[in-house]
Amino acid sequence: MAIKNISYHDIQTDHLDEAESLAFYLNEHGVCAQAQGDAVQVPVPDRETFDKIELLKQTWQMFWETSDSGLFGLPVYVKE
């Protein structure tokens, strides 16, 4: 009988919508994640998965910091 150790990584966000967005982003990139309030809970079976989660957190943050996309990813046009 083999024992598998699975830890859970809780990622705290500032808002509920950010948690939903991050959970969706992680799931889209092959990492099982679930938003719970303003946090995201992710099972971490090994170090490789943890490293992937950390990388995806960074790319998710960089995307939103530099994104000008509007609602549902549609472009936003500003009339001057």
Number of C-alpha atoms within 10 A of each C-alpha: 3 4 5 8 8 10 12 13 15 15 18 16 16 9 11 15 14 18 23 19 14 22 24 17 18 20 14 11 12 11 19 16 24 19 22 15 15 15 22 24 18 22 16 19 13 12 9 9 15 18 12 14 22 12 11 17 17 10 13 15 12 11 12 11 9 8 11 12 13 10 7 6 9 9 11 10 9 5 4 3
